[in-house]
């Protein structure tokens, strides 16, 4: 495991690749598809992996290496590989490590596209899955079969910001010789490090809080070196690698991750408290809100509650449509972790491919709203939400 030499914020800023002969202060972008060799032997040895050097940017690139190194230090991971999107990281991690006949034990509360992998594509390769309830981990071991290879979960979950007991999952995985893979996207490595609780691999969509400004698509998987080597060799062949430019953007973005996420969390808690007291709202869920069902668990696992607030509007779909149409400041979009506050209706957007029964099984009602609280002044965010809620009175 990579041990950070300094505090989180310092490592995010001072971890970098070696400077070139120009001794630049800010690392340059290495926009090259390939690299040259000194002679025939150098080329042979490099392709034979007898040398640790860049050969082709689909395999590795200095910008990608810097981004990976930073995330590994943040998460306490041994190694990692960066991908062109969060879902590329999710799929490649599964595809590299699972074989025909394997079984995955997954939390039911997962991103819609990940659910589609389990239900639409993996059956073609005879990879099975069983969903477990995140609030009923006492019975999770009864779901393990001789073919089970991996436990998978998100925490906090998308979009309901439920919290999964990572330490409990880590204990179950270790006891039964299973891999534990955690999607840590909603928390970011600043708020939570799943490896500390027993995770073997941690996945992020770099598109979200890591970038923080809605500019690039990216994903990354970090964790144990032997597992990452298997993932790397799959990705080296199949080609879902992160571009040098996007890696450079993300590496710079990580320098401000801590200060940005602090403000996200402060604003989100303020928005959650406002919504909790509003007459047009049935319920509010935010990990660091005392009314959250897993509040104590969230406090144990996370430094703060994150940027996402989920709540339900009274009146169902028709009321929700009126509410969304009345929004003026917040962006109607399906992204999250942006400097700009974003409001989403999961039932008709991010989780629209799920059936009504599937949505309700994960707590996604017709009236659920997900807000990714941004970095605007919290008073302005609340004012826009308040005026939109007035149309429901």
Secondary structure, DSSP 8 states (H G I E B T S, - for coil): ----SS-HHHHHHH------TT--SS------SB---SSHHHHHHHHTTSS-S--BTTT--HHHHHHHHHHHHHHT-SEEEEESSHHHHHHHHHHHH--TT-EEEEES---HHHHHIIIIIGGGGT-EEEEE-TT-GGGGGGG--TTEEEEEEESS-TTT-----HHHHHHHHHHHT-EEEEE-TTTHHHH--GGGGT-SEEEEETTTTTT-SS----EEEEE-HHHHHHHHHHHHHH--B--HHHHHHHHHHGGGHHHHHHHHHHHHHHHHHHHHT-TTEEEEE-TTSTTSTTHHHHHHH-SS--SEEEEEETTHHHHHHHHHHH--SSEE-S--S-SS-EEE-GGGTTTTTS-HHHHHHTT--TTEEEEE--SS-HHHHHHHHHHHHGGG-
